[in-house]
């Protein structure tokens, strides 16, 4: 029967301690509170999934693009209306003949498609 060498559990501790020390040295900061754009009262959440609650220009768009911060209605797992947010980025200028393909990153449920279609 082959003998197995017992592995030391110390090997993982040094990198873990180094990462923890680096994290603590950088300091811990609490995330900032969401701005007024994201603060929604329950009575404001009306309409169907995809209905826009708020929309405003987003100034940090990549060069040559335009962007909007959007707050719109969706539903939770129980069907209750909830506010959800996203950022929509589009190329600047007029679309070429035939339009542009739509590309997205992350999860975009059908309500988000409806909200995006209602942009100016």
The 8 nearest C-alpha neighbors of each residue, nearest first, counted from 0:
[[1, 2, 3, 4, 5, 6, 7, 8],
 [2, 0, 3, 4, 5, 6, 7, 8],
 [1, 3, 0, 4, 5, 6, 7, 8],
 [4, 2, 5, 1, 6, 0, 7, 8],
 [3, 5, 6, 2, 7, 1, 8, 0],
 [4, 6, 3, 7, 2, 8, 9, 10],
 [7, 5, 4, 8, 9, 10, 3, 11],
 [6, 8, 9, 10, 5, 11, 4, 12],
 [9, 7, 10, 6, 11, 12, 5, 13],
 [8, 10, 12, 7, 11, 13, 6, 14],
 [11, 9, 8, 12, 7, 13, 14, 6],
 [12, 10, 9, 13, 14, 15, 8, 16],
 [11, 13, 15, 9, 10, 14, 16, 8],
 [12, 14, 16, 15, 11, 17, 10, 9],
 [15, 13, 17, 16, 12, 11, 18, 10],
 [16, 14, 12, 18, 13, 17, 19, 11],
 [15, 17, 19, 13, 14, 18, 12, 20],
 [16, 18, 14, 20, 15, 19, 13, 21],
 [19, 17, 21, 15, 16, 20, 22, 14],
 [18, 20, 16, 22, 17, 21, 23, 15],
 [19, 21, 23, 17, 22, 18, 24, 16],
 [22, 20, 24, 18, 19, 23, 17, 25],
 [21, 23, 19, 25, 20, 24, 18, 26],
 [22, 24, 26, 20, 25, 21, 19, 27],
 [25, 23, 21, 26, 22, 20, 19, 27],
 [26, 24, 23, 22, 21, 27, 20, 28],
 [25, 27, 23, 24, 28, 22, 21, 20],
 [28, 26, 29, 23, 25, 22, 24, 30],
 [29, 27, 30, 26, 31, 25, 23, 22],
 [28, 30, 31, 27, 32, 26, 33, 25],
 [31, 29, 28, 32, 33, 27, 34, 26],
 [32, 30, 29, 33, 34, 28, 35, 27],
 [31, 33, 34, 30, 29, 35, 37, 38],
 [32, 34, 37, 31, 35, 38, 36, 30],
 [35, 33, 36, 37, 32, 38, 31, 39],
 [34, 36, 38, 37, 33, 39, 32, 53],
 [35, 37, 34, 38, 53, 33, 39, 70],
 [38, 36, 35, 34, 33, 39, 70, 84],
 [39, 37, 35, 36, 40, 34, 33, 82],
 [38, 40, 37, 41, 43, 44, 82, 36],
 [39, 41, 43, 42, 38, 44, 82, 37],
 [40, 42, 43, 44, 39, 45, 81, 82],
 [41, 43, 44, 40, 45, 39, 80, 46],
 [44, 42, 41, 40, 45, 39, 52, 82],
 [45, 43, 42, 41, 81, 82, 80, 72],
 [46, 44, 43, 47, 42, 72, 80, 52],
 [45, 47, 50, 48, 44, 72, 49, 80],
 [46, 48, 50, 49, 72, 45, 73, 80],
 [49, 47, 73, 72, 110, 50, 74, 46],
 [48, 50, 110, 114, 113, 72, 111, 71],
 [51, 49, 72, 71, 48, 47, 114, 46],
 [52, 50, 71, 53, 114, 70, 49, 72],
 [51, 53, 71, 70, 50, 72, 54, 44],
 [54, 52, 70, 51, 69, 71, 55, 36],
 [53, 55, 69, 68, 70, 67, 56, 52],
 [54, 56, 68, 67, 57, 69, 53, 66],
 [55, 57, 67, 66, 68, 58, 54, 65],
 [58, 56, 67, 66, 68, 59, 55, 60],
 [57, 59, 60, 56, 66, 65, 67, 61],
 [58, 60, 57, 61, 66, 65, 62, 56],
 [61, 59, 66, 58, 65, 64, 62, 57],
 [60, 62, 64, 63, 59, 65, 88, 66],
 [61, 63, 64, 60, 65, 59, 91, 90],
 [62, 64, 91, 61, 90, 65, 60, 92],
 [65, 63, 90, 91, 62, 61, 89, 60],
 [64, 66, 89, 91, 60, 88, 90, 63],
 [67, 65, 88, 57, 60, 87, 56, 89],
 [68, 66, 56, 57, 87, 55, 86, 69],
 [67, 69, 86, 55, 57, 54, 85, 56],
 [70, 68, 54, 85, 84, 53, 86, 67],
 [71, 69, 84, 53, 52, 83, 51, 54],
 [70, 72, 51, 52, 83, 50, 82, 49],
 [71, 73, 48, 82, 49, 50, 81, 83],
 [72, 74, 48, 81, 80, 82, 49, 83],
 [75, 73, 80, 78, 79, 81, 76, 48],
 [74, 76, 78, 77, 79, 81, 80, 73],
 [77, 75, 78, 74, 79, 80, 73, 81],
 [76, 78, 75, 79, 74, 80, 81, 73],
 [77, 79, 74, 75, 76, 80, 73, 81],
 [78, 80, 74, 75, 77, 81, 76, 73],
 [81, 79, 74, 73, 72, 78, 75, 44],
 [82, 80, 74, 73, 72, 79, 75, 83],
 [83, 81, 72, 71, 73, 70, 44, 84],
 [84, 82, 71, 70, 72, 73, 81, 85],
 [85, 83, 70, 69, 71, 82, 86, 68],
 [84, 86, 69, 68, 87, 70, 83, 111],
 [85, 87, 68, 67, 69, 88, 66, 84],
 [86, 88, 67, 66, 85, 68, 89, 115],
 [87, 89, 66, 65, 86, 67, 64, 60],
 [90, 88, 65, 64, 66, 91, 87, 60],
 [89, 91, 64, 65, 63, 92, 88, 94],
 [92, 90, 64, 63, 65, 89, 93, 94],
 [93, 91, 94, 90, 64, 63, 65, 89],
 [92, 94, 95, 91, 90, 98, 96, 99],
 [93, 95, 98, 99, 92, 96, 97, 90],
 [94, 96, 98, 97, 93, 99, 92, 100],
 [97, 95, 98, 94, 99, 93, 100, 92],
 [96, 98, 95, 99, 94, 100, 93, 101],
 [99, 97, 94, 95, 96, 100, 93, 101],
 [100, 98, 101, 94, 97, 95, 96, 102],
 [99, 101, 102, 98, 97, 103, 94, 95],
 [102, 100, 99, 103, 89, 98, 112, 88],
 [103, 101, 100, 104, 99, 89, 88, 105],
 [104, 102, 105, 101, 107, 106, 87, 88],
 [105, 103, 106, 102, 107, 87, 101, 86],
 [106, 104, 107, 103, 108, 102, 85, 86],
 [107, 105, 108, 104, 103, 111, 109, 85],
 [106, 108, 111, 105, 109, 112, 103, 104],
 [107, 109, 110, 111, 106, 112, 73, 113],
 [108, 110, 112, 111, 113, 107, 49, 48],
 [111, 109, 49, 113, 48, 112, 108, 114],
 [112, 110, 114, 113, 109, 108, 49, 107],
 [113, 111, 109, 115, 110, 114, 116, 108],
 [112, 114, 49, 110, 116, 111, 115, 109],
 [113, 115, 49, 111, 117, 116, 112, 51],
 [116, 114, 112, 117, 113, 118, 111, 87],
 [115, 117, 113, 114, 118, 112, 111, 119],
 [118, 116, 114, 115, 119, 113, 51, 50],
 [117, 119, 115, 116, 114, 54, 67, 51],
 [118, 117, 116, 115, 54, 67, 55, 114]]
